[in-house]
């Protein structure tokens, strides 16, 4: 009975989202959502009365209200004001795709729903690292090659179990750019691994989406999040808006700084000095500044592809195959190691060494005997029935597991070994 009541409550409260940072076309906290797009109507009475003014090179906080929902992605795009009334204008000028967000605290996200504010980030706080992408906000960099004028920032998202997209826009005035700069269009849009929505697939976000020809450096293309550690100009904006949209209004008011939002139409916090996060480096243990993996690739040294052979020439196997099915956005991997045995063995031990953490949830074909503390090295031994392998025979060990999302690639087998102990 309690479960049915909970479902009814989730369905009764605002089943939509909109942009709350920067101030959108309609800042009414009780406003409807827009499922037609590309933007909601510019409401004459409830439209933004507060300026969204930025200089080229500024970072801007972009946030949206959870409205008790979790999972999915958000596409962010920017088009000139006046050209913003067609979907194509935004499809051709995508800045990034990020996670919609979910409450990461144990037991707080269930079946695509959570209790607003769902642990969303408060005003005076901001996303400083790419991996910290589940708190209903992000930041973007105002490109350096924009002409002075007004632009429209759009978010597009289909969160939780909603089968269609919601659209929301904000008008932004930009100055100080250099429109004579030309930057080539990127070939792809990097998409982080996120808690998925249950109705709209990721490919629906990326189809027809083209990276914009924006310059994120003063002297060239750059990367939109290379300086994500910098404090955004509108850091005071609080995308959570109000507890009026929560299914648990009383509990919402007790959440971090929610009681300090005094104006639902202009939700923000009073900030003291907001210090920037440390500038990223190639040895800080964090995947940032456009790195392919932690501290390698992009501006850092190239990521290793494989390790030098460590097995002797008289090894007991002639061939070691490793096949996998893996999805970077979902953090899922299904692996299969096949060893071709050179001469007969009575028992065996297999070692797999991955380039990053892999949490194996189930395995077959062997007995797991040890895992290192970083969950990168797994050692398997034969079971009672498959220790004896004739010359020319095969040993097959398979597994299924998860790995951290956020990278554009999937785990690589850095080292491997098969011995007769």
C-alpha positions in Angstrom: 0.0 0.0 0.0 2.8 2.4 0.9 4.5 1.7 -2.5 1.3 2.6 -4.4 1.0 5.9 -2.5 4.6 6.7 -3.3 4.0 6.1 -7.0 1.0 8.3 -6.9 2.9 11.1 -5.2 5.7 11.0 -7.8 3.1 11.2 -10.6 1.3 14.1 -9.0 4.2 16.4 -8.6 5.8 18.4 -11.5 6.7 15.7 -14.0 9.2 17.8 -16.0 12.2 20.0 -15.8 13.6 23.3 -17.0 16.7 25.4 -16.9 17.1 27.3 -13.7 20.7 28.6 -14.1 21.1 30.9 -15.9 17.7 32.5 -15.6 15.4 31.0 -18.3 12.8 32.4 -20.6 10.2 31.8 -17.8 11.3 32.0 -14.2 7.9 31.2 -12.7 8.6 28.3 -10.2 5.2 26.9 -10.9 5.6 27.1 -14.7 4.7 24.3 -17.1 7.4 22.4 -19.1 7.8 22.5 -22.9 7.8 19.3 -24.9 7.6 20.9 -28.3 10.7 23.1 -28.4 13.1 24.3 -29.3 12.4 26.7 -26.5 9.6 27.6 -24.1 7.7 30.9 -24.8 9.4 34.0 -23.7 6.9 34.9 -21.0 6.2 38.6 -21.0 5.1 38.5 -17.4 7.2 35.8 -16.0 10.2 36.1 -18.3 13.7 36.8 -17.0 14.1 40.2 -15.3 17.7 39.6 -14.4 20.5 40.0 -16.9 22.5 37.0 -18.1 25.6 38.9 -19.2 29.0 37.3 -19.9 32.3 38.0 -21.6 34.0 35.6 -24.0 36.1 33.2 -21.9 33.8 33.3 -18.8 32.6 30.1 -17.4 28.8 29.8 -16.8 26.9 27.6 -14.5 24.1 25.7 -16.2 21.6 23.9 -14.0 18.1 22.5 -14.0 15.6 21.5 -11.3 15.4 17.8 -10.6 11.6 17.8 -9.9 12.0 14.4 -8.2 13.4 12.7 -11.2 16.7 10.9 -11.9 18.6 9.4 -14.8 19.3 10.4 -18.4 21.4 13.0 -20.1 21.2 16.7 -20.9 22.3 18.2 -24.2 23.5 21.8 -24.1 23.6 24.0 -27.2 24.0 27.7 -28.1 22.5 29.6 -31.1 22.3 33.3 -32.0 19.1 35.0 -30.7 16.7 35.3 -33.7 17.8 31.9 -35.0 16.6 30.1 -32.0 13.2 29.2 -33.2 14.3 26.1 -35.1 15.6 22.8 -33.7 18.3 22.7 -36.4 19.9 25.9 -35.0 20.6 24.0 -31.8 21.3 20.6 -33.4 24.1 22.3 -35.4 25.7 24.0 -32.4 26.0 21.5 -29.6 28.4 22.4 -26.8 28.3 19.3 -24.7 26.2 16.4 -23.4 26.3 15.7 -19.7 24.3 13.7 -17.1 20.9 14.8 -16.0 21.7 13.7 -12.4 20.5 11.4 -9.7 20.7 11.2 -5.9 23.9 9.1 -5.4 23.3 8.5 -1.7 22.4 4.9 -0.8 18.7 4.1 -1.3 17.7 7.6 -2.5 17.1 6.9 -6.2 14.5 4.3 -6.9 13.0 3.4 -10.3 14.2 6.7 -11.8 12.9 8.9 -9.0 14.3 10.7 -6.0 13.0 13.3 -3.5 13.8 16.8 -4.7 16.3 18.3 -4.4 17.9 14.9 -4.8 21.3 16.0 -3.5 21.6 18.6 -6.2 24.4 21.1 -5.9 23.6 24.3 -4.1 24.3 27.9 -5.0 27.9 29.0 -4.4 29.0 25.5 -5.4 29.8 24.3 -8.9 31.1 21.3 -10.8 34.9 21.5 -10.9 35.7 18.1 -12.3 34.3 16.1 -15.2 33.6 13.0 -13.1 31.4 15.0 -10.6 28.5 15.0 -13.1 25.5 13.6 -11.3 24.2 16.7 -9.3 21.9 18.4 -11.8 24.3 21.0 -13.1 27.5 21.6 -15.0 29.5 24.6 -16.3 30.3 25.6 -19.9 32.8 28.1 -21.3 31.6 31.1 -23.3 33.4 30.7 -26.7 36.0 33.2 -27.7 34.9 33.5 -31.3 31.4 34.9 -30.8 30.4 38.2 -32.1 29.0 40.7 -29.5 25.3 40.2 -29.2 22.5 38.1 -27.7 22.5 34.3 -27.8 20.1 31.5 -26.6 21.4 28.6 -24.5 19.2 25.5 -24.8 19.0 22.4 -22.7 17.3 19.3 -24.0 16.6 16.3 -21.7 14.4 13.2 -21.3 14.9 12.2 -17.7 13.7 9.2 -15.8 10.9 7.3 -17.6 9.7 10.2 -19.7 9.3 9.1 -23.3 9.9 12.6 -24.8 12.3 15.5 -24.6 11.8 18.6 -22.5 13.3 21.9 -23.7 14.3 25.1 -21.9 16.2 28.2 -23.0 17.9 31.2 -21.6 18.9 34.5 -23.3 22.5 35.4 -22.8 24.3 38.6 -23.8 28.0 38.0 -24.8 30.7 40.6 -25.3 34.4 40.6 -25.9 34.7 37.9 -28.5 36.6 37.7 -31.7 34.3 36.5 -34.5 37.2 36.5 -37.0 38.6 33.4 -35.4 37.8 30.2 -37.2 37.8 26.8 -35.4 37.1 23.5 -37.2 34.2 21.5 -36.0 35.0 18.6 -33.7 34.4 15.1 -35.1 32.4 13.8 -32.2 30.7 14.7 -29.0 32.1 13.1 -25.9 29.4 11.6 -23.8 29.9 10.7 -20.1 28.6 7.5 -18.6 25.4 8.4 -16.6 22.6 6.7 -14.8 20.3 5.9 -17.8 16.8 7.1 -18.2 14.4 4.2 -18.8 12.6 5.5 -21.9 14.9 7.5 -24.2 18.1 6.0 -25.4 21.4 7.9 -25.6 21.4 7.7 -29.4 18.3 9.9 -29.4 20.4 12.7 -27.9 23.2 12.4 -30.3 21.4 11.8 -33.6 21.3 15.0 -35.7 23.6 16.6 -33.1 26.7 18.3 -34.4 29.6 19.9 -32.4 29.6 23.6 -32.7 32.5 25.4 -34.4 33.4 27.2 -31.2 36.9 28.3 -30.0 37.4 27.6 -26.3 40.9 29.0 -26.3 41.9 32.5 -27.3 44.2 31.0 -29.9 42.4 28.0 -31.2 39.7 25.3 -30.7 40.6 24.1 -27.2 38.4 22.0 -25.1 35.2 23.2 -23.4 36.0 21.8 -20.0 39.8 22.2 -19.9 39.5 25.0 -17.3 36.4 23.6 -15.5 38.1 24.2 -12.2 37.5 28.0 -12.6 34.6 29.6 -10.7 31.7 30.3 -13.0 30.4 33.9 -13.1 27.0 33.0 -11.9 28.1 30.6 -9.1 25.6 32.1 -6.7 22.7 30.7 -8.8 20.9 27.8 -7.1 19.3 25.4 -9.7 17.2 23.6 -7.0 14.8 26.6 -7.0 12.3 25.7 -4.3 10.9 22.9 -2.1 7.4 23.6 -3.6 8.3 21.1 -6.3 9.3 18.3 -3.9 7.2 15.3 -2.9 8.7 15.7 0.6 8.5 19.4 1.3 9.3 19.1 4.9 12.4 16.9 4.3 13.4 19.2 1.5 13.6 22.2 3.7 16.1 20.4 5.9 18.5 19.7 3.0 21.7 21.6 2.6 21.1 25.4 2.2 17.5 25.0 0.9 16.2 27.2 3.7 18.5 30.0 2.5 16.7 30.4 -0.8 14.5 33.4 -0.2 13.2 34.2 -3.7 11.9 31.3 -5.7 11.8 33.5 -8.8 15.5 34.3 -8.5 16.9 31.3 -6.5 20.5 32.0 -5.4 22.7 31.9 -2.3 24.8 34.7 -0.8 28.4 33.7 -1.4 31.5 34.8 0.4 34.7 34.2 -1.5 34.4 31.2 -3.7 37.9 29.8 -4.3 38.6 27.9 -7.5 39.5 24.2 -7.4 43.2 23.4 -7.9 44.2 23.7 -11.6 44.4 20.2 -13.2 47.7 18.6 -13.8 48.9 15.3 -15.3 49.6 13.7 -12.0 46.6 14.8 -9.8 44.8 11.4 -10.0 41.7 12.9 -11.6 40.4 12.6 -15.2 40.1 16.2 -16.3 41.4 18.8 -18.8 40.4 16.6 -21.8 42.4 13.5 -20.7 41.5 10.2 -22.3 42.0 8.4 -19.0 43.3 9.5 -15.6 46.5 11.5 -16.1 47.1 10.4 -19.7 46.0 11.3 -23.1 44.9 14.7 -24.3 47.4 17.3 -22.9 49.3 14.6 -21.0 51.5 11.7 -22.2 49.8 9.2 -24.4 47.9 6.4 -22.6 49.6 3.0 -22.7 48.1 0.5 -25.0 49.7 -2.6 -23.7 52.4 -3.8 -21.4 55.7 -5.4 -22.5 55.5 -9.2 -22.5 56.4 -10.7 -19.2 56.1 -14.4 -19.9 59.2 -16.5 -20.9 59.7 -18.0 -24.3 59.0 -21.5 -22.9 55.6 -20.5 -21.6 53.0 -23.2 -21.4 50.6 -21.5 -23.8 50.9 -20.7 -27.5 48.2 -18.1 -27.8 46.2 -16.0 -25.3 43.1 -14.3 -26.6 40.9 -11.8 -24.8 37.6 -10.8 -26.2 35.2 -8.3 -24.7 31.9 -6.6 -25.1 32.0 -3.2 -23.2 30.0 0.0 -23.2 31.8 3.1 -21.9 28.6 5.1 -21.2 27.1 2.3 -19.1 30.3 1.0 -17.4 29.5 -2.6 -18.4 32.0 -5.2 -19.5 31.7 -8.9 -20.5 35.1 -10.5 -21.0 36.3 -13.9 -22.2 39.9 -15.1 -21.9 40.9 -18.1 -24.1 44.2 -19.8 -23.6 45.6 -22.3 -26.2 47.7 -24.7 -24.2 51.1 -25.7 -25.7 51.8 -28.8 -23.6 49.6 -30.7 -21.2 49.1 -29.3 -17.7 47.7 -30.8 -14.5 46.6 -27.5 -13.0 46.8 -23.9 -14.1 46.7 -20.3 -12.9 45.6 -17.3 -15.0 46.2 -13.6 -14.2 44.4 -10.7 -15.8 45.7 -7.1 -15.3 43.5 -4.2 -16.3 44.4 -0.6 -16.9 41.7 0.6 -14.5 39.3 -0.6 -11.8 37.0 -3.4 -12.9 34.5 -4.9 -10.4 33.8 -8.5 -11.5 30.3 -9.5 -10.3 30.3 -13.0 -11.7 32.7 -15.4 -13.5 32.8 -18.9 -14.9 35.4 -21.4 -16.1 37.7 -20.9 -13.2 38.0 -20.2 -9.4 38.8 -16.6 -8.4 41.6 -16.8 -5.8 42.8 -13.2 -5.4 42.0 -9.6 -6.3 44.3 -6.7 -5.5 43.1 -3.7 -3.5 42.6 -1.6 -6.7 40.5 -4.3 -8.4 42.8 -4.2 -11.4 44.6 -7.6 -11.0 42.5 -10.8 -10.9 44.0 -14.3 -10.4 42.0 -17.4 -11.3 42.8 -21.1 -10.8 41.4 -24.2 -12.2 38.3 -25.8 -10.6 38.4 -29.5 -9.6 37.1 -30.7 -12.9 39.1 -28.6 -15.5 42.7 -28.6 -14.1 44.0 -31.2 -16.6 44.3 -29.8 -20.1 45.9 -31.8 -22.9 48.4 -30.3 -25.3 46.5 -28.3 -27.9 43.5 -27.9 -25.6 41.9 -24.7 -24.5 41.1 -23.0 -21.2 38.2 -20.5 -21.2 37.5 -18.1 -18.3 34.7 -15.6 -18.6 33.3 -12.8 -16.5 30.9 -10.0 -16.3 31.4 -6.7 -14.4 31.3 -3.0 -14.1 33.8 -0.2 -14.4 33.8 3.6 -13.6 32.1 5.7 -16.3 33.3 9.0 -17.5 36.0 7.8 -20.0 35.5 7.6 -23.7 37.0 4.2 -23.9 36.7 0.9 -22.1 39.1 -1.2 -19.9 42.2 -2.5 -21.6 43.9 -5.7 -20.6 47.4 -4.4 -19.8 49.0 -7.7 -18.8 48.2 -11.4 -18.8 49.7 -14.6 -17.7 49.0 -18.3 -17.7 51.2 -20.8 -15.8 51.3 -24.2 -14.3 52.0 -23.6 -10.6 
